[in-house]
Amino acid sequence: MHANFYTNDTNGHDIIDPESDGQPIADNTKQFRWIVTIKENLEILFAEVADVFVAGDFLWYPVVGNNKIRTDPDIMVVFGRPKGDRDSYKQWEEKNIAPQVVFEILSPGNRLKEMNKKLLFYQQHGAEEYYIYDPDKIDFTGLIRVDNTASPQSDRLETIEKIDGWVSPRLHIRFQITEKTLEIYRPDGRKFLTSIELERLREQEYQRAEQEKQRADRLAAILRVC
């Protein structure tokens, strides 16, 4: 069961805003795995940065008093806001800072009309970078906000022409497209890994540390005998 939160419209009347859109986080296991992998790796990447908030499948309300203007990016990253639990991202309670980076992971259930609607939402409400990945087709698209100094109101998200090898200006991560998949690399060159791959890496590091400890213990024992 999902709770609701209350806010006020401009006349001070209570408006109930649902904290869930009632839709599942993903249509299939592949989509879910990609959402979790990107979200968790971004949380790891910014774990020591206090004012970067990362969330997955999270409702974003940009306008106070209007619960119909909302969307739920598969992954959102907000610079300038603290970590911590929230029921949803109510922008007016977050110093009016919009999520700067959003990701959508496509599945066969996604419709062109739905994706166009999301693009218009992100463009209107301040996203700076918008990335779309279709893991079935290995089709990766990125859009970035292009400033129009002559007319700031006409700033818009425009397609990144050379997306293979692109480095996100905000996240500083690199996207590499191969024949089999999309690969994402941290600023230090380490690749984004699934939770299973991360656990295997931790186990390898643990085994290596144990072996080093055993060698050190044996050497200490030899030295005591001598």
Number of C-alpha atoms within 10 A of each C-alpha: 5 9 10 13 12 13 16 13 14 10 7 9 11 13 16 15 19 17 18 17 14 9 9 10 15 18 14 12 10 14 22 16 15 20 21 18 17 20 21 19 20 22 18 13 15 14 14 9 14 13 15 18 21 25 23 19 23 21 21 20 23 25 16 17 21 16 17 10 12 18 17 21 22 25 23 26 25 22 18 17 17 14 16 10 8 10 14 19 21 21 16 14 10 14 10 12 18 25 26 20 24 22 21 22 22 24 19 10 9 11 11 9 9 9 14 11 13 17 15 12 16 24 21 15 15 18 24 21 26 24 19 17 19 18 17 13 11 14 13 19 17 21 20 19 19 15 14 11 9 8 8 10 10 13 16 20 22 14 16 16 10 9 18 17 14 17 17 17 12 13 17 13 21 19 20 15 16 10 6 10 15 16 15 21 18 17 14 8 10 10 15 20 17 16 14 10 11 13 12 12 13 12 12 12 12 12 12 12 12 12 12 12 12 12 12 12 12 12 11 12 11 10 9 8 6 6
